[in-house]
Every structure is written in C-alpha cells, then in structure tokens.
Amino acid sequence: MITFFPARRQGAFKEGGSMKKTTMLLSVLQIFLVAVLSYGQQKTMKTHALSLHGDIKYSRGFSHFDYVDPDAPKGGTVRLAGIGTFDSLNPFILKGVSASGLGLLFDTLTEQSADEPFSEYGLLAEEIELPKDRSWIAYTLRKQARWHDGTPVTADDVVFTFNTLREQGAPFYRYYYGDVVSAEALSDRKVRFVFKDGNNPELPLIIGQLPVLSKRYYSKTAFDRTSLDPPMGSGPYRILDVKPGRSITYTRDPGYWGKDLPVNRGRFNFDTIKYEYYRDETVVVEAFKAGEYDFRSENVAKIWATAYRGPNFDKGYIVTEELPDENPNGMQAWVFNTRRLIFADRRVRQALAYLFDFEWTNKTIFYGQYKRITSYFENSEFASKGLPGSEERALLEPFRNRLPKEVFEETYLLPSPRTAGDLRPGMRTALRLLGEAGWRLEEGRLLNRRGEQFEFEFLIFQPSTERVVIPFVQNLEKIGIKVRIRTVDASQYVNRLDNYDFDMTTVWWRQSLSPGNEQRDFWSSEAADRPGTRNLAGIKDPVVDALIEKIISAPDKESLLSCCRALDRVLLWGHYVIPNWYSSSYRVAYWNKFSRPAIKPRYALGFPDTWWVDPKKEASLTEAR
C-alpha cells in the first residue's frame, strides 16, 4: 500500500526496506464494478459494496467478515515497538516524521475486505451510487457517524478532506486522485465525486479509501504544519498519551459509533495499544526478548535464524511462527538516483548490478531464507516472464525506436555467478560496459575522461543494512569505485529521500493486487520533478508515462495484465535499480498471551486488527514469569 497514510493492518517490513509508512492506500486493482443488486437498464445503481472481478463475497446485510471472531473478548494492552523517533501527529503531509498507528484515529468512506483481491464495503458510507458509465460516484453517509467530540460526520467534511489533501497534503494525493474533477456536497449526508471520464475504472474504489478529516477541527488548526496535538478523529481509537519522540498510546473508544457495523465486528479488540520507540535495532530485539513489548514482525534474516532462542522460547512463553504472505511483493532494491550525472547512463547502472552477488549473500548472510526479486510486480501474476506475448508486443511496438532492443529480443535475467563468490566474469562484463560509457580503470581507480574517480554515497538508516551493503561496496572497490556508506537517523533519512538528496539507497515499492493510479507516483515524469514522491529513481521516460496511463484505463483484467507486464519489462531493461530479495511469509514472534481467529485473512497478517488478549493465556504467562 501507499506510504503516506498509516494503515490499520500492520504489515511486516522486509529486510532493508524503506521506513516510509506503508500500507493503507496501496491496495488498488483494475476493477470491474459490481453491485449486489442488478441494475439492468437503469442509469445508476445503488449498492453496499464495490468489487474487483465481478463477485462480491459479502452480500447486503452480512454480519461480519469470515476472518474475524465476532465474539472476541475486548480488553488488555498490546505493546509494540517503533524505530527511530517521531515529531508529528499529522500523517498526511511531508513535514515531520509522524507517529505509528495514527490510522486508528480516522475512518474512511469504505473498508476493504482482507480475503478478497479488492472489494470495498461501506464504513462511513451506508450507500454507494454510480452511473453505468462510471463518470461519478456518490456516497450517502450513515446517520450515526460521529467525530470523537460527538458531532456528526458530514458531506462537507468529506469535500474538505478531498480538497485539502490534494492542495496541501503529500504529493501522492495529487497523483492518486488526479482524474477527479470535483467533490461536492449534495446534502448533509450525501457527497458526489465527478471524474474526468469513465476511463479510470479504479477511481470509484480508491475514492472510498479516503480518510475523512474534520473540517471544523482544521478551521482552527493549521493543516500544513506539524503538531503534537491529538487530531480530531472518528475511528475506533483515541490518543491517550504522547511522549514526544518516545511513545504514543491509543485507547479504544467504548462509545465508537461504528463498533457494531459488519465491517468492524470482531476487530479492534485491544483496550490499549502503545508504541514505544527505540533508537537501536540491537536494543529493540533484546527489549522484546526481555518482555518490554509483546509482538514483533521480524525483517532481518540473521536475527530470525539466530536470536529467537533461549529459556523463554523453550518454555513456550514466546511463540515464533511463519505465516503465509500472499500479497504481491513489488520491488525492493538498491535504487540509482538518475538525477545524478554519474548514474545517468543506462550502461553504468547495468554494470554495477554485476557486482552484487546475491547467491553468496543469501547463503552467507541470509541463511538461505530469501528468493531473488526479478520483477517490479514480484510474487504476482502481473510480473513479466520470458519474451513478450502478442498483447505486450502490441503495446510496446509503437515505442520500438525509444526502447532497448532487449525489451523485444531477450528474457530479462539478473547477473548471477556460476559459483557463489566468483565475480570475476561479472567484473569483466562490468568493466566492458563502463568502458563503453567512458570510464577506464587506471592504477586501481575508475576514472572518467576528465580524470575524476567514480565515487558515490550509499545512504542507509538501519545499521543492520551495513552488513549487506559492505560486501557489495568491497566488490565495487575492486574495479576502482569509491563508495561511502552514510548512516543517518530516520528523520534525516525521510527528509533526504523526500528531497532526492541521495546517490543510492534502499527502497521498497510495494505493489497491490490492483496496480493503477499509484504508478504515477512511482514512475511518472511529473512525479520525478516534485519533492516527496516515490519516483526516487528520477525516471523521466515518455514510454513509461504512456504505459502508466494504459494501466490506469485498462478496461478488463486481461488488458491490465498485459499493460503491467509491458511496463515491468521497460522498467527492468532501464536498469534503474539493483533488485534485492523477498520472502513469501510473515515471520512473527509474540509473547504467548494472544489468541486469533481460526481463519487468517488471505491478504493480510491480521495483527493487531483481529487478534485479542486471551485472559487465560495472559494469566498463565504472568504466573509463570
């Protein structure tokens, strides 16, 4: 999901992945809109839900999602860990580093089902209306929807939110909602969004993901400034306590207006959720083992392989599990900032990829736990494979003169030594490519035509990343490239990425089950020139721009598949990144005081959304300890 709004479901960070808050808005899929009520020849339809492929799993009047326990007990405290610090309670703007968990404060128009590829059910909205041509969508808000101060949530709040996020929010919102012409309140409870045309079929669903803000609150509070004052929300939790930079505590609102809705039943079971912040990764692991917090999603292979052992594990006080992750992984990689002249040549970027020995890294550092990423849509059906099919060729052919011939003639394969650790053939290939780009190896230094050495900075914020980057840097040094590894804190890291102040760093572009509007923020030429987007590579390619628009306007699933695969090929052969690695499972460890539903949501971990503190387990654990 998208990184600017913190989702309620807590996903696992992959090793070396970006710290940007990632999860709520990146779940879009090319959509065929379906109503439970057939509308035949009617000009508009009214429905409780919108869906992706043509089937809605939960009919009107359903009682709860299948992956929850509607009778789950409420109560207890869950303690979680944050890394680094925070200085803001506003997750919607670029300024500052916002605290974890803020998505718990805000309700959205609709709620996504976690056991369907992409279906949205009414949350703030009780009714959804749209015409056959999908040129607009209207939401009727529930009468009982209330802000935490007891005042009603209105259509004016929705309009205010939409306009404010586009005008003053993080750049992502401008791209994500770029095809929306206007939002207007038709009454106190009904709001309508008008689209440029009906050729962006995912828009009706992603509008439903809009986190609604209080117009009244922000009439007295500046939206575009960082603040540690608890904002007004309408969601299931309120902020109980804030210790700036150190901790934030949320308390479940017993009077939450939406607690008995079908989309919420069996969820939000903890009375208290507390995030305690730690500066050092080694400390945070030991703090968990000492019982200072309760749940950990592990993203470092070495820690998973070596650190989760000892008496507390042997006695069953701490449980470790690997749970399946069926979500698309997307692309985690070391990204070249092509705004830097040193990385402007595609041959240079291709050459450096030959100096990363994944096989050796996976065997020696990762304990064989990872697979290599080979696609920008990894672990999904949208990933390109082999040579382009006929549909992909038809999309790419008009751009043949602008594309590398390899796009049409070769299967994309990452450099891989025959024997782990033997990079000599790769080094020879790298030096050949660098030579073609104007670089020469002279007395152990790689020099350009002006006699300047090839050197750059690798920016990181997690000290554990160093052990992976250092072998890569050592390989680069063997061909005369000088690299400085620069470790900064989380705040500096976010700020430098927002302003593209880096040469190379690690980034994770998480893809969803429905690629669409967010691709503009990832790869478009316009995004490359705006601070704060996810186009960290600085890609400015008219072919990429054209393919993005084809993805957004794809009329059906098969067209979407072909468009995504075509874009995947163009990005891969652009050599904008050195792909990293991925795992198809969540690695979790937790103190044995929780229970969870019998059914895990297919497309989510489920924690903390559907788990609960089990009073018997907690009592037994307390007595045993």
C-alpha positions as CSV (number, residue, x, y, z in Angstrom):
1,M,0.0,0.0,0.0
2,I,0.8,3.6,-0.2
3,T,3.3,5.0,2.2
4,F,1.7,8.3,3.3
5,F,-1.2,7.1,5.3
6,P,-0.6,4.5,8.1
7,A,-3.0,1.6,7.6
8,R,-4.7,-0.1,10.5
9,R,-3.4,-3.5,9.5
10,Q,0.2,-3.7,10.5
11,G,2.4,-5.2,7.7
12,A,5.9,-6.6,8.1
13,F,8.9,-4.5,6.8
14,K,11.1,-6.5,4.6
15,E,14.9,-6.6,5.2
16,G,16.4,-3.3,4.1
17,G,13.0,-1.9,3.1
18,S,12.0,1.8,3.2
19,M,10.8,3.2,6.6
20,K,8.1,5.2,4.9
21,K,4.8,4.3,6.3
22,T,3.5,2.0,4.0
23,T,0.3,0.4,3.9
24,M,-3.3,1.8,3.5
25,L,-3.7,3.3,0.1
26,L,-1.7,0.8,-1.9
27,S,-4.4,-1.9,-2.4
28,V,-5.9,-1.0,-5.8
29,L,-6.7,-3.4,-8.6
30,Q,-8.1,-2.8,-12.1
31,I,-11.7,-3.1,-11.3
32,F,-14.9,-4.3,-12.8
33,L,-17.6,-2.7,-10.7
34,V,-20.4,-5.0,-9.5
35,A,-23.4,-4.4,-7.4
36,V,-25.3,-7.0,-5.4
37,L,-28.4,-5.5,-6.9
38,S,-28.6,-5.9,-10.7
39,Y,-29.4,-2.6,-12.3
40,G,-30.3,-3.8,-15.8
41,Q,-31.1,-0.8,-17.9
42,Q,-31.1,1.7,-15.1
43,K,-28.9,4.8,-15.4
44,T,-27.4,4.3,-12.0
45,M,-27.0,1.6,-9.4
46,K,-27.1,1.6,-5.6
47,T,-25.0,-0.8,-3.7
48,H,-23.4,-1.5,-0.3
49,A,-20.1,-2.6,-1.9
50,L,-17.9,-2.4,-5.0
51,S,-15.8,-5.3,-6.1
52,L,-13.0,-6.2,-8.3
53,H,-13.6,-9.2,-10.6
54,G,-17.4,-9.4,-10.7
55,D,-18.2,-11.1,-7.4
56,I,-18.9,-9.6,-4.0
57,K,-18.3,-12.1,-1.3
58,Y,-20.4,-10.5,1.4
59,S,-24.0,-9.7,0.4
60,R,-26.0,-6.8,1.8
61,G,-26.8,-7.4,5.5
62,F,-23.8,-9.7,6.2
63,S,-22.9,-9.9,9.9
64,H,-19.1,-9.9,9.8
65,F,-16.0,-10.8,7.8
66,D,-15.2,-14.5,7.8
67,Y,-11.6,-13.9,9.1
68,V,-12.8,-12.4,12.4
69,D,-14.2,-13.9,15.6
70,P,-17.4,-11.8,16.2
71,D,-17.3,-12.8,19.9
72,A,-13.7,-12.0,20.5
73,P,-13.3,-10.5,24.0
74,K,-12.3,-6.8,24.3
75,G,-9.7,-5.7,26.7
76,G,-6.0,-5.9,27.5
77,T,-3.0,-4.0,26.3
78,V,-0.6,-4.7,23.4
79,R,2.8,-3.0,23.5
80,L,4.6,-2.5,20.2
81,A,7.9,-1.1,19.1
82,G,8.8,1.8,16.8
83,I,12.2,2.5,15.4
84,G,13.8,6.0,15.5
85,T,11.5,8.8,16.6
86,F,8.5,11.0,15.7
87,D,7.7,14.7,15.9
88,S,4.2,14.9,14.4
89,L,0.7,13.5,14.7
90,N,-0.1,14.6,11.1
91,P,0.5,11.6,8.7
92,F,-0.9,13.5,5.6
93,I,1.9,16.0,4.9
94,L,5.6,15.8,4.1
95,K,6.8,17.8,7.1
96,G,8.0,15.9,10.1
97,V,8.0,12.2,11.0
98,S,4.6,11.0,12.0
99,A,3.9,8.6,14.9
100,S,3.0,4.9,14.3
101,G,-0.6,3.8,14.5
102,L,-2.3,7.1,13.5
103,G,-4.6,5.3,11.1
104,L,-6.5,4.1,14.1
105,L,-8.0,7.6,14.6
106,F,-9.6,8.0,11.2
107,D,-12.5,6.3,9.4
108,T,-12.7,6.0,5.7
109,L,-15.8,6.0,3.4
110,T,-15.4,2.3,2.8
111,E,-13.4,-0.6,4.3
112,Q,-11.5,-3.2,2.3
113,S,-12.1,-6.9,2.8
114,A,-8.8,-8.7,3.5
115,D,-9.9,-12.0,2.0
116,E,-10.8,-10.7,-1.5
117,P,-8.4,-9.3,-4.0
118,F,-10.1,-5.9,-3.8
119,S,-13.6,-5.3,-2.5
120,E,-14.8,-2.3,-0.6
121,Y,-17.7,-2.3,1.8
122,G,-19.4,0.8,3.3
123,L,-17.9,2.2,6.6
124,L,-18.8,5.8,6.9
125,A,-20.9,5.3,3.8
126,E,-24.1,3.2,4.1
127,E,-24.9,3.5,0.4
128,I,-22.9,3.9,-2.8
129,E,-24.3,5.1,-6.1
130,L,-22.7,5.3,-9.5
131,P,-23.9,5.5,-13.1
132,K,-23.3,2.9,-15.8
133,D,-20.5,5.0,-17.4
134,R,-18.7,5.4,-14.1
135,S,-18.3,9.1,-14.6
136,W,-19.1,9.9,-11.0
137,I,-19.8,8.2,-7.7
138,A,-21.9,9.3,-4.7
139,Y,-21.7,8.2,-1.1
140,T,-24.5,8.6,1.5
141,L,-23.1,8.8,5.0
142,R,-24.5,6.9,7.9
143,K,-26.7,8.9,10.3
144,Q,-24.9,7.6,13.3
145,A,-21.3,8.5,12.1
146,R,-19.7,10.8,14.7
147,W,-16.5,12.6,15.5
148,H,-14.9,11.9,18.8
149,D,-16.5,15.1,20.1
150,G,-19.9,13.8,19.3
151,T,-20.7,16.0,16.3
152,P,-21.8,14.3,13.1
153,V,-19.5,13.4,10.2
154,T,-20.9,15.3,7.2
155,A,-20.6,15.6,3.4
156,D,-18.8,18.9,4.0
157,D,-16.1,17.1,6.0
158,V,-15.6,14.7,3.0
159,V,-15.3,17.6,0.5
160,F,-13.0,19.5,2.8
161,T,-10.8,16.4,3.2
162,F,-10.5,15.7,-0.5
163,N,-9.7,19.3,-1.4
164,T,-7.2,19.8,1.4
165,L,-5.3,16.6,0.8
166,R,-4.9,17.4,-2.9
167,E,-3.9,21.0,-2.3
168,Q,-1.8,20.8,0.9
169,G,-1.2,17.1,1.5
170,A,1.7,14.9,0.5
171,P,2.2,14.9,-3.3
172,F,0.9,11.3,-3.6
173,Y,-2.7,12.5,-3.2
174,R,-2.4,14.8,-6.3
175,Y,-1.4,11.8,-8.4
176,Y,-3.7,9.3,-6.8
177,Y,-6.8,11.4,-7.3
178,G,-5.6,13.2,-10.4
179,D,-8.6,12.1,-12.5
180,V,-11.2,13.5,-10.1
181,V,-12.6,16.8,-11.4
182,S,-14.5,17.8,-8.2
183,A,-16.2,16.8,-5.0
184,E,-19.5,18.4,-4.0
185,A,-21.9,18.0,-1.0
186,L,-25.4,17.3,-2.3
187,S,-26.8,17.3,1.2
188,D,-25.6,17.0,4.8
189,R,-25.1,13.3,4.3
190,K,-24.5,12.8,0.5
191,V,-21.3,13.7,-1.4
192,R,-20.5,13.2,-5.0
193,F,-17.2,12.9,-6.8
194,V,-17.1,13.7,-10.5
195,F,-14.4,12.1,-12.7
196,K,-12.7,13.4,-15.9
197,D,-14.3,10.5,-17.8
198,G,-15.2,6.8,-17.2
199,N,-11.8,5.5,-18.4
200,N,-10.2,5.2,-14.9
201,P,-12.2,2.2,-13.6
202,E,-10.4,2.0,-10.2
203,L,-11.4,5.5,-9.2
204,P,-14.7,4.6,-7.6
205,L,-12.9,2.2,-5.2
206,I,-9.9,4.3,-4.3
207,I,-12.1,7.3,-3.5
208,G,-13.7,5.1,-0.9
209,Q,-10.3,4.7,0.8
210,L,-10.3,8.5,1.6
211,P,-9.5,9.0,5.3
212,V,-12.1,11.7,6.3
213,L,-10.9,14.7,8.4
214,S,-12.9,17.1,10.4
215,K,-13.5,20.5,8.7
216,R,-14.5,22.1,12.0
217,Y,-11.2,21.0,13.7
218,Y,-9.0,22.2,10.9
219,S,-10.8,25.5,10.7
220,K,-9.0,26.3,14.0
221,T,-5.8,24.2,13.4
222,A,-3.3,24.7,10.6
223,F,-3.3,21.6,8.4
224,D,0.1,22.1,6.8
225,R,2.1,22.3,10.0
226,T,3.5,19.5,12.2
227,S,1.8,19.3,15.5
228,L,1.8,17.0,18.6
229,D,-1.7,18.0,19.5
230,P,-4.1,14.9,19.1
231,P,-6.2,15.5,15.9
232,M,-9.9,15.0,15.8
233,G,-10.9,11.6,14.5
234,S,-13.9,9.4,14.1
235,G,-12.2,6.0,14.3
236,P,-12.1,3.2,16.9
237,Y,-9.2,4.6,18.9
238,R,-8.3,7.9,20.5
239,I,-4.8,9.1,21.6
240,L,-4.4,8.6,25.4
241,D,-0.9,9.8,25.9
242,V,2.1,11.2,23.9
243,K,5.6,11.4,25.0
244,P,7.3,13.2,22.0
245,G,9.8,11.1,20.3
246,R,9.5,8.3,22.9
247,S,6.0,6.8,22.9
248,I,2.4,7.1,21.9
249,T,-0.6,5.3,23.5
250,Y,-4.0,4.8,22.0
251,T,-7.1,3.8,23.9
252,R,-10.1,2.1,22.4
253,D,-13.2,4.3,22.4
254,P,-16.0,2.3,24.1
255,G,-18.5,4.7,22.5
256,Y,-17.1,4.3,19.0
257,W,-20.1,5.0,16.7
258,G,-19.1,2.2,14.2
259,K,-18.2,-0.6,16.6
260,D,-21.2,-2.8,15.7
261,L,-21.0,-2.4,11.9
262,P,-20.5,-5.6,9.9
263,V,-17.1,-4.3,8.7
264,N,-15.9,-3.8,12.3
265,R,-17.4,-6.6,14.2
266,G,-14.7,-8.8,15.8
267,R,-12.0,-6.2,15.2
268,F,-10.2,-3.6,17.3
269,N,-10.2,-5.8,20.4
270,F,-7.3,-4.3,22.4
271,D,-8.3,-1.7,25.0
272,T,-4.8,-0.1,24.8
273,I,-2.2,0.0,22.0
274,K,1.1,1.5,22.9
275,Y,4.1,2.2,20.7
276,E,7.4,2.5,22.5
277,Y,10.3,3.9,20.4
278,Y,13.8,2.6,20.3
279,R,16.8,4.1,18.6
280,D,19.0,0.9,18.1
281,E,17.9,-2.3,16.3
282,T,20.0,-4.5,18.6
283,V,18.4,-2.9,21.7
284,V,14.9,-3.4,20.2
285,V,15.4,-7.1,19.8
286,E,16.7,-7.6,23.3
287,A,13.9,-5.4,24.7
288,F,11.4,-7.8,23.1
289,K,13.1,-10.9,24.5
290,A,13.0,-9.2,27.9
291,G,9.3,-8.7,27.7
292,E,9.3,-4.9,27.2
293,Y,6.9,-5.2,24.3
294,D,4.6,-8.0,23.0
295,F,4.7,-8.6,19.3
296,R,7.5,-8.4,16.7
297,S,7.4,-8.9,12.9
298,E,11.0,-9.8,12.0
299,N,12.6,-8.4,8.9
300,V,16.2,-9.4,9.4
301,A,17.1,-13.0,8.3
302,K,20.1,-13.3,10.6
303,I,18.1,-12.3,13.7
304,W,15.3,-14.7,12.7
305,A,17.9,-17.5,12.3
306,T,19.9,-16.9,15.4
307,A,18.3,-14.6,18.0
308,Y,15.0,-16.2,18.8
309,R,16.1,-18.8,21.2
310,G,16.6,-19.2,25.0
311,P,14.5,-20.2,28.0
312,N,11.5,-18.0,27.2
313,F,11.2,-19.7,23.8
314,D,11.9,-23.2,25.2
315,K,9.2,-22.8,27.8
316,G,6.7,-21.5,25.3
317,Y,6.5,-18.0,26.8
318,I,7.4,-16.6,23.4
319,V,5.9,-18.1,20.2
320,T,7.6,-17.9,16.8
321,E,5.7,-18.5,13.6
322,E,6.0,-18.2,9.8
323,L,2.6,-17.3,8.3
324,P,1.9,-17.2,4.5
325,D,2.1,-13.8,2.8
326,E,0.1,-13.9,-0.5
327,N,0.4,-10.3,-1.3
328,P,2.4,-9.0,-4.2
329,N,5.9,-8.1,-3.0
330,G,6.7,-5.5,-5.6
331,M,10.2,-4.3,-6.0
332,Q,12.7,-3.9,-3.1
333,A,16.0,-2.7,-4.5
334,W,19.0,-0.5,-4.3
335,V,17.9,2.4,-6.4
336,F,20.1,4.7,-8.5
337,N,19.2,8.4,-8.3
338,T,19.4,9.1,-12.1
339,R,19.2,12.8,-11.3
340,R,22.9,12.4,-10.5
341,L,25.0,12.6,-13.6
342,I,27.1,9.7,-12.5
343,F,24.1,7.4,-12.9
344,A,22.5,8.9,-16.0
345,D,23.9,6.3,-18.4
346,R,22.0,3.0,-18.5
347,R,25.2,1.1,-19.1
348,V,26.7,2.3,-15.9
349,R,23.6,1.2,-13.9
350,Q,23.7,-2.2,-15.7
351,A,27.4,-2.6,-14.9
352,L,27.1,-2.1,-11.2
353,A,24.5,-4.8,-10.9
354,Y,27.2,-7.3,-11.9
355,L,28.9,-6.5,-8.6
356,F,26.1,-7.7,-6.3
357,D,26.5,-11.5,-5.6
358,F,23.0,-12.4,-4.4
359,E,23.8,-16.1,-4.2
360,W,26.7,-15.6,-1.8
361,T,24.8,-13.0,0.2
362,N,21.8,-15.3,0.6
363,K,23.9,-18.3,1.6
364,T,26.3,-16.4,3.9
365,I,24.3,-13.6,5.4
366,F,20.6,-14.6,5.0
367,Y,20.9,-18.3,5.9
368,G,19.2,-19.2,2.6
369,Q,15.9,-17.6,3.6
370,Y,15.3,-15.4,0.5
371,K,14.4,-15.5,-3.1
372,R,15.7,-13.0,-5.7
373,I,13.4,-10.3,-6.9
374,T,13.1,-10.3,-10.7
375,S,10.1,-8.1,-11.3
376,Y,8.6,-4.8,-10.3
377,F,5.5,-6.9,-9.6
378,E,7.2,-9.8,-7.9
379,N,5.1,-12.6,-6.4
380,S,2.1,-11.7,-8.6
381,E,0.5,-12.5,-11.9
382,F,1.4,-9.0,-13.2
383,A,5.2,-10.0,-13.4
384,S,6.7,-10.3,-16.8
385,K,8.2,-13.6,-17.8
386,G,10.1,-14.9,-20.8
387,L,9.7,-12.9,-24.1
388,P,6.7,-10.5,-24.6
389,G,3.5,-12.1,-25.6
390,S,1.4,-10.8,-28.6
391,E,-0.6,-8.4,-26.4
392,E,2.5,-7.0,-24.8
393,R,4.2,-6.6,-28.2
394,A,1.2,-4.7,-29.5
395,L,1.6,-2.3,-26.6
396,L,5.3,-1.9,-27.0
397,E,5.7,-1.9,-30.8
398,P,4.7,1.8,-31.2
399,F,7.7,2.7,-28.9
400,R,10.3,0.3,-30.5
401,N,12.6,3.2,-31.5
402,R,12.6,4.5,-28.0
403,L,13.3,1.2,-26.2
404,P,16.3,-1.0,-25.8
405,K,16.2,-3.9,-28.3
406,E,16.5,-6.3,-25.4
407,V,12.9,-5.5,-24.4
408,F,11.7,-7.3,-27.6
409,E,14.5,-9.9,-28.1
410,E,15.8,-11.1,-24.7
411,T,14.4,-12.6,-21.4
412,Y,15.4,-10.4,-18.6
413,L,17.9,-12.2,-16.4
414,L,19.8,-10.8,-13.4
415,P,23.6,-11.3,-13.3
416,S,24.4,-14.5,-11.4
417,P,27.8,-16.1,-11.0
418,R,28.0,-19.8,-11.7
419,T,29.6,-20.2,-8.3
420,A,28.7,-18.1,-5.3
421,G,31.6,-15.8,-4.6
422,D,33.1,-15.9,-8.0
423,L,32.5,-12.5,-9.5
424,R,35.5,-12.4,-12.0
425,P,33.3,-12.9,-15.1
426,G,30.9,-10.3,-13.8
427,M,33.7,-7.8,-13.2
428,R,34.9,-8.2,-16.7
429,T,31.4,-7.6,-18.1
430,A,31.0,-4.6,-15.8
431,L,34.3,-3.1,-16.9
432,R,33.4,-3.6,-20.5
433,L,30.0,-1.7,-20.0
434,L,31.7,1.0,-18.0
435,G,34.3,1.4,-20.8
436,E,31.6,1.9,-23.3
437,A,30.2,4.6,-21.1
438,G,33.5,6.4,-21.0
439,W,35.1,5.1,-17.8
440,R,38.6,3.5,-17.6
441,L,40.4,1.6,-14.8
442,E,43.8,3.2,-14.2
443,E,46.1,2.3,-11.2
444,G,43.2,0.9,-9.2
445,R,40.9,3.8,-9.8
446,L,37.9,4.0,-12.2
447,L,38.2,7.4,-14.0
448,N,36.2,9.4,-16.5
449,R,37.6,11.3,-19.4
450,R,38.4,14.3,-17.1
451,G,40.4,12.1,-14.7
452,E,37.7,12.1,-12.0
453,Q,37.2,9.0,-9.9
454,F,33.9,7.2,-9.9
455,E,32.6,7.7,-6.4
456,F,29.2,8.0,-4.7
457,E,27.4,7.7,-1.3
458,F,25.1,4.9,-0.2
459,L,22.5,6.2,2.2
460,I,21.0,4.0,4.9
461,F,19.2,4.4,8.2
462,Q,19.3,0.8,9.6
463,P,22.7,-0.2,10.9
464,S,21.8,-3.8,10.0
465,T,21.8,-2.9,6.4
466,E,25.6,-2.3,6.5
467,R,26.4,-6.0,6.7
468,V,24.7,-6.5,3.3
469,V,25.9,-3.3,1.7
470,I,29.6,-3.7,2.7
471,P,30.3,-6.8,0.6
472,F,28.7,-5.0,-2.4
473,V,30.9,-1.9,-1.7
474,Q,34.0,-4.1,-1.4
475,N,33.2,-5.6,-4.8
476,L,32.9,-2.1,-6.3
477,E,36.2,-1.1,-4.8
478,K,37.9,-4.0,-6.7
479,I,37.1,-2.2,-10.0
480,G,38.1,1.2,-8.7
481,I,34.9,2.7,-7.5
482,K,34.9,4.6,-4.2
483,V,31.7,4.3,-2.1
484,R,30.9,6.0,1.2
485,I,28.3,4.3,3.4
486,R,26.3,7.1,5.3
487,T,24.1,6.1,8.2
488,V,21.6,8.7,9.3
489,D,18.6,8.6,11.7
490,A,15.1,8.1,10.5
491,S,14.1,11.7,10.4
492,Q,17.1,12.7,8.3
493,Y,16.5,9.7,6.0
494,V,12.9,10.6,5.3
495,N,13.8,14.2,4.7
496,R,16.7,13.4,2.3
497,L,14.5,11.0,0.3
498,D,11.7,13.5,0.1
499,N,14.2,15.9,-1.4
500,Y,16.0,13.3,-3.5
501,D,19.2,14.1,-1.6
502,F,21.0,10.8,-2.1
503,D,23.0,8.9,-4.7
504,M,21.9,5.3,-3.9
505,T,19.7,3.9,-1.2
506,T,17.3,1.1,-0.5
507,V,13.6,1.4,-1.4
508,W,10.6,-0.8,-1.5
509,W,7.9,-0.1,-3.9
510,R,5.0,-2.2,-2.6
511,Q,2.6,-3.3,-5.2
512,S,-1.0,-4.3,-4.7
513,L,-3.5,-6.7,-6.1
514,S,-4.7,-3.9,-8.4
515,P,-2.0,-1.8,-9.9
516,G,-3.3,1.6,-11.0
517,N,-3.2,5.3,-10.2
518,E,-0.3,4.9,-7.7
519,Q,2.0,4.0,-10.6
520,R,2.0,7.7,-11.5
521,D,3.6,8.5,-8.1
522,F,6.1,5.7,-8.6
523,W,7.5,6.2,-12.1
524,S,5.9,9.2,-14.0
525,S,7.9,12.1,-15.4
526,E,5.8,14.6,-13.5
527,A,6.5,12.9,-10.2
528,A,10.2,12.9,-10.8
529,D,10.2,16.7,-10.5
530,R,8.1,17.0,-7.4
531,P,9.6,16.6,-3.9
532,G,8.1,13.8,-1.8
533,T,7.0,11.3,-4.5
534,R,8.0,7.7,-4.7
535,N,9.8,8.2,-8.0
536,L,13.1,8.1,-6.2
537,A,14.9,6.8,-9.3
538,G,14.0,10.0,-11.1
539,I,12.5,8.2,-14.1
540,K,11.5,10.5,-16.9
541,D,10.5,8.4,-19.9
542,P,7.6,9.1,-22.2
543,V,7.2,5.4,-22.8
544,V,6.8,4.7,-19.1
545,D,4.3,7.6,-18.9
546,A,2.2,6.2,-21.7
547,L,2.2,2.7,-20.2
548,I,1.1,4.0,-16.8
549,E,-1.9,5.7,-18.4
550,K,-2.8,2.4,-20.2
551,I,-2.7,0.6,-16.9
552,I,-5.0,3.1,-15.3
553,S,-7.5,3.0,-18.2
554,A,-7.3,-0.8,-18.8
555,P,-10.9,-2.0,-19.4
556,D,-10.6,-5.5,-18.1
557,K,-8.3,-7.9,-16.2
558,E,-6.5,-9.3,-19.3
559,S,-5.7,-5.9,-20.5
560,L,-4.4,-4.9,-17.1
561,L,-2.1,-7.9,-17.0
562,S,-0.6,-7.1,-20.4
563,C,-0.1,-3.4,-19.6
564,C,1.6,-4.2,-16.2
565,R,3.9,-6.8,-17.8
566,A,4.8,-4.4,-20.6
567,L,5.7,-1.7,-18.0
568,D,7.6,-4.2,-16.0
569,R,9.8,-5.0,-19.0
570,V,10.5,-1.4,-19.8
571,L,11.5,-0.6,-16.1
572,L,13.6,-3.7,-15.8
573,W,15.6,-3.0,-19.0
574,G,16.0,0.6,-17.9
575,H,18.3,-0.8,-15.1
576,Y,17.1,1.8,-12.6
577,V,17.7,-0.5,-9.6
578,I,19.7,-3.5,-8.4
579,P,16.9,-5.8,-7.3
580,N,17.1,-7.3,-3.8
581,W,15.3,-10.2,-2.3
582,Y,12.0,-11.2,-0.8
583,S,10.2,-13.8,1.4
584,S,6.7,-15.1,0.8
585,S,5.9,-15.4,4.6
586,Y,5.4,-13.2,7.6
587,R,8.0,-14.0,10.3
588,V,6.4,-13.2,13.7
589,A,7.3,-13.6,17.3
590,Y,5.0,-12.8,20.2
591,W,4.6,-13.3,23.9
592,N,2.0,-16.1,24.4
593,K,-0.9,-14.0,25.7
594,F,-2.8,-13.7,22.4
595,S,-5.5,-15.6,20.6
596,R,-6.6,-15.1,17.0
597,P,-9.4,-16.3,14.7
598,A,-9.3,-19.7,13.2
599,I,-9.2,-18.2,9.7
600,K,-6.3,-15.9,8.7
601,P,-7.2,-13.2,6.2
602,R,-5.7,-14.2,2.9
603,Y,-4.2,-10.8,2.1
604,A,-3.2,-9.6,5.5
605,L,-1.3,-10.7,8.6
606,G,-4.4,-10.0,10.8
607,F,-2.4,-8.4,13.6
608,P,-3.4,-6.3,15.5
609,D,-6.6,-6.0,13.6
610,T,-8.3,-9.2,14.5
611,W,-6.3,-10.7,17.4
612,W,-7.1,-10.3,21.1
613,V,-5.6,-10.7,24.5
614,D,-6.7,-14.1,25.9
615,P,-7.3,-13.6,29.6
616,K,-6.4,-17.2,30.5
617,K,-3.2,-17.2,28.5
618,E,-2.2,-13.8,30.0
619,A,-2.9,-15.0,33.5
620,S,-0.8,-18.2,32.9
621,L,2.0,-16.2,31.4
622,T,2.0,-13.8,34.3
623,E,2.0,-16.6,36.8
624,A,4.8,-18.5,35.0
625,R,7.0,-15.4,34.7
